[in-house]
Amino acid sequence: MNRFSAREEEAINKVRADVSALHAELVRYGLVVWTGGNVSGRVPGTDLFVIKPSGVDYDSLTPDNQILCDLDGNVIEGTPGSDRSPSSDTAAHAYVYRHMPHVGGVVHTHSTYATAWAARGEAIPCVITAMADEFGGEIPVGPFAIIGDESIGQGIVETLSRHRSRAVLMKSHGPFTIGKDARDAVKAAVMLEDVARTIHISRQLGDPLPIENRHIESLFDRYQNVYGQPTPAAKGATS
């Protein structure tokens, strides 16, 4: 007997395909080396998420070897990929999903510039408009935590619960980003590395100029609520 309904199976398979494909974006944008880093995605309408297997080359990732877990980080036995070990960050991802119900995707990388800021234990100041747009302020630093249990997840949740940033620099470790789905979290990871690099370069030339809080608020509101193409529902409401 199937443990999942047809609708749940469809949702699981879609997230498997999305998460598998999105790992290639980490490579494309130079955010990972070797087998480091991971993307996960919550399965809508369930208490499940999909995450990459541990230590597998990015070129070898497929939808069928992504691993389905419950929100305690337990592998769902008998499903594709369940014969493999999940990412070493699985417990951290699971903790985020349990405690931040609005989060649909989590990404971890060791991207060079963002990790350099994390190594310094220094927040990235909001001194360019692209950062105000995407993150609505500084990128905060989370506490040092050991890999392999919920400690990292706890640090992510505690830090981001006090910020509207979708990125956190875990001290001496590297960046984690969240999003409404896995693609959104990958976008945040790409944008984080871009602003981390730009602001690092700026500091080599002198002290970056701060943006006033009122302008940060205006930029964030415009980007989040006006920028881009309207959704079909929004178009219908205004037509």
C-alpha positions as CSV (number, residue, x, y, z in Angstrom):
1,M,0.0,0.0,0.0
2,N,1.3,3.4,-0.9
3,R,2.2,5.6,2.1
4,F,1.6,8.8,0.1
5,S,-1.4,10.0,-1.8
6,A,-1.1,10.8,-5.5
7,R,-1.0,14.5,-4.7
8,E,1.8,14.0,-2.2
9,E,3.8,11.8,-4.6
10,E,3.5,14.5,-7.2
11,A,4.7,17.2,-4.8
12,I,7.6,15.0,-3.6
13,N,8.7,14.3,-7.1
14,K,8.6,18.0,-8.0
15,V,10.7,19.0,-5.0
16,R,13.2,16.1,-5.8
17,A,13.6,17.5,-9.3
18,D,13.9,21.1,-8.2
19,V,16.4,20.4,-5.5
20,S,18.5,18.2,-7.8
21,A,18.6,20.8,-10.5
22,L,19.3,23.7,-8.1
23,H,22.5,22.2,-6.9
24,A,23.9,23.0,-10.4
25,E,23.2,26.6,-9.8
26,L,25.6,26.6,-6.8
27,V,28.3,25.3,-9.1
28,R,27.3,27.7,-11.9
29,Y,27.7,30.7,-9.6
30,G,30.9,29.4,-8.0
31,L,29.4,29.0,-4.5
32,V,30.7,25.5,-3.8
33,V,33.8,23.4,-4.3
34,W,34.0,19.6,-4.5
35,T,31.0,18.1,-2.6
36,G,30.5,20.9,0.0
37,G,27.3,22.7,0.4
38,N,23.6,21.6,0.1
39,V,20.2,22.7,-1.0
40,S,17.0,21.4,0.6
41,G,13.3,22.0,-0.1
42,R,10.2,21.5,2.0
43,V,7.5,19.4,0.3
44,P,4.3,21.6,0.3
45,G,1.4,20.2,2.3
46,T,3.5,17.6,4.1
47,D,5.9,17.4,7.1
48,L,8.7,16.3,4.8
49,F,11.7,17.9,3.0
50,V,14.2,16.8,0.4
51,I,18.0,17.2,0.8
52,K,21.1,16.0,-1.1
53,P,23.1,12.9,-0.1
54,S,26.3,13.4,1.7
55,G,29.6,13.5,-0.1
56,V,28.2,12.9,-3.6
57,D,29.7,14.7,-6.6
58,Y,27.4,17.5,-8.0
59,D,27.5,15.9,-11.5
60,S,26.1,12.7,-10.0
61,L,23.1,14.3,-8.4
62,T,19.7,13.2,-9.8
63,P,16.1,13.5,-8.6
64,D,16.2,9.8,-7.5
65,N,19.2,10.1,-5.3
66,Q,17.9,13.1,-3.3
67,I,16.8,12.0,0.1
68,L,13.3,12.4,1.6
69,C,13.3,13.2,5.4
70,D,10.7,14.0,8.0
71,L,11.0,17.3,10.0
72,D,13.1,15.5,12.7
73,G,15.7,14.7,10.0
74,N,14.9,11.0,9.8
75,V,15.2,9.4,6.4
76,I,12.0,8.0,5.0
77,E,12.9,4.4,4.5
78,G,11.9,2.6,1.3
79,T,11.9,5.8,-0.8
80,P,14.4,6.6,-3.6
81,G,17.7,7.6,-2.1
82,S,17.0,6.2,1.3
83,D,19.9,3.7,1.0
84,R,22.3,6.7,1.2
85,S,23.3,9.0,4.1
86,P,21.8,12.5,3.9
87,S,23.9,15.7,4.1
88,S,25.7,16.3,7.3
89,D,23.7,19.4,7.7
90,T,20.3,17.6,7.7
91,A,19.6,18.1,11.4
92,A,20.2,21.9,10.9
93,H,17.8,22.1,8.0
94,A,15.2,20.0,9.8
95,Y,15.4,22.3,12.9
96,V,14.8,25.4,10.6
97,Y,11.8,23.8,9.0
98,R,10.3,22.8,12.3
99,H,10.7,26.3,13.8
100,M,10.1,28.5,10.8
101,P,7.0,27.2,9.1
102,H,7.1,30.0,6.4
103,V,10.5,28.6,5.2
104,G,10.3,26.4,2.1
105,G,14.0,26.1,1.2
106,V,17.4,26.2,2.9
107,V,20.8,26.5,1.3
108,H,24.3,26.2,2.8
109,T,27.5,27.0,1.0
110,H,31.1,27.9,1.8
111,S,31.2,30.7,-0.8
112,T,34.5,32.6,-0.6
113,Y,33.6,36.1,0.3
114,A,30.6,35.4,2.5
115,T,32.7,32.8,4.4
116,A,35.5,35.3,4.8
117,W,33.0,37.6,6.6
118,A,31.9,34.7,8.7
119,A,35.5,33.9,9.6
120,R,35.8,37.4,11.0
121,G,32.5,37.1,12.9
122,E,31.5,40.3,11.3
123,A,28.0,41.3,10.0
124,I,28.0,42.6,6.4
125,P,26.8,46.3,6.6
126,C,24.0,47.4,4.3
127,V,25.8,50.0,2.2
128,I,24.5,49.2,-1.3
129,T,21.0,49.3,-2.7
130,A,21.1,45.7,-4.0
131,M,21.6,44.6,-0.4
132,A,18.7,46.8,0.8
133,D,16.5,45.4,-1.9
134,E,17.2,41.7,-1.2
135,F,17.9,41.6,2.5
136,G,16.4,44.7,4.0
137,G,19.4,45.5,6.1
138,E,22.7,44.0,7.3
139,I,23.6,40.3,7.0
140,P,23.8,39.1,10.6
141,V,26.3,36.8,12.2
142,G,25.1,33.6,14.0
143,P,27.0,31.8,16.8
144,F,29.7,29.3,16.3
145,A,28.2,25.8,16.3
146,I,29.5,22.2,15.7
147,I,28.4,20.4,12.6
148,G,26.2,17.3,12.8
149,D,23.4,18.1,15.3
150,E,20.8,20.7,15.7
151,S,23.2,23.4,17.1
152,I,23.6,25.1,13.7
153,G,19.8,25.1,13.1
154,Q,19.3,26.6,16.5
155,G,21.7,29.4,15.7
156,I,20.1,30.1,12.4
157,V,16.6,30.3,13.9
158,E,17.7,32.4,16.9
159,T,19.5,34.9,14.6
160,L,17.1,35.2,11.8
161,S,14.1,35.5,14.1
162,R,15.5,38.9,15.1
163,H,16.2,40.0,11.5
164,R,14.3,40.1,8.2
165,S,17.5,39.0,6.4
166,R,17.2,35.7,4.5
167,A,20.9,35.1,5.1
168,V,23.0,34.4,8.2
169,L,26.8,34.1,8.5
170,M,27.4,31.2,10.9
171,K,30.6,32.2,12.7
172,S,33.8,30.5,11.5
173,H,31.7,28.3,9.2
174,G,29.8,30.0,6.4
175,P,26.5,31.2,5.1
176,F,23.0,29.7,5.3
177,T,20.1,31.2,3.4
178,I,16.3,30.6,3.6
179,G,13.5,31.2,1.1
180,K,9.9,30.6,0.3
181,D,11.1,27.6,-1.6
182,A,14.4,26.0,-2.6
183,R,14.9,28.3,-5.7
184,D,14.3,31.4,-3.6
185,A,16.9,30.2,-1.0
186,V,19.4,29.6,-3.8
187,K,18.8,33.1,-5.2
188,A,19.5,34.5,-1.7
189,A,22.8,32.5,-1.6
190,V,23.8,33.9,-5.0
191,M,22.9,37.5,-4.0
192,L,24.7,37.1,-0.6
193,E,28.0,36.2,-2.2
194,D,27.7,39.1,-4.7
195,V,27.2,41.7,-2.0
196,A,29.8,40.1,0.3
197,R,32.3,40.5,-2.5
198,T,31.3,44.0,-3.5
199,I,31.4,45.3,0.0
200,H,34.7,43.6,0.7
201,I,36.2,45.4,-2.3
202,S,34.7,48.7,-1.3
203,R,36.4,48.4,2.1
204,Q,39.8,48.1,0.4
205,L,39.2,51.6,-0.9
206,G,38.0,53.2,2.3
207,D,35.0,53.2,4.6
208,P,31.7,52.4,2.7
209,L,29.1,55.1,3.1
210,P,26.0,54.0,5.0
211,I,22.5,54.1,3.6
212,E,19.9,55.9,5.8
213,N,17.4,53.6,7.4
214,R,14.5,55.4,5.7
215,H,16.0,54.7,2.3
216,I,16.6,51.0,3.2
217,E,13.0,50.7,4.1
218,S,11.9,52.3,0.9
219,L,14.2,50.2,-1.3
220,F,13.2,46.9,0.5
221,D,9.5,47.7,0.1
222,R,9.8,48.5,-3.6
223,Y,11.8,45.4,-4.4
224,Q,9.7,43.0,-2.4
225,N,6.3,44.4,-3.5
226,V,6.7,46.2,-6.8
227,Y,9.7,45.0,-8.7
228,G,9.2,42.3,-11.4
229,Q,6.2,41.1,-13.2
230,P,2.8,40.9,-11.5
231,T,1.3,37.5,-10.7
232,P,-1.7,36.4,-12.8
233,A,-3.9,37.0,-9.8
234,A,-2.6,40.5,-9.3
235,K,-3.0,41.3,-13.0
236,G,-6.6,40.1,-12.8
237,A,-7.3,42.2,-9.8
238,T,-6.0,45.4,-11.5
239,S,-7.3,44.8,-15.0
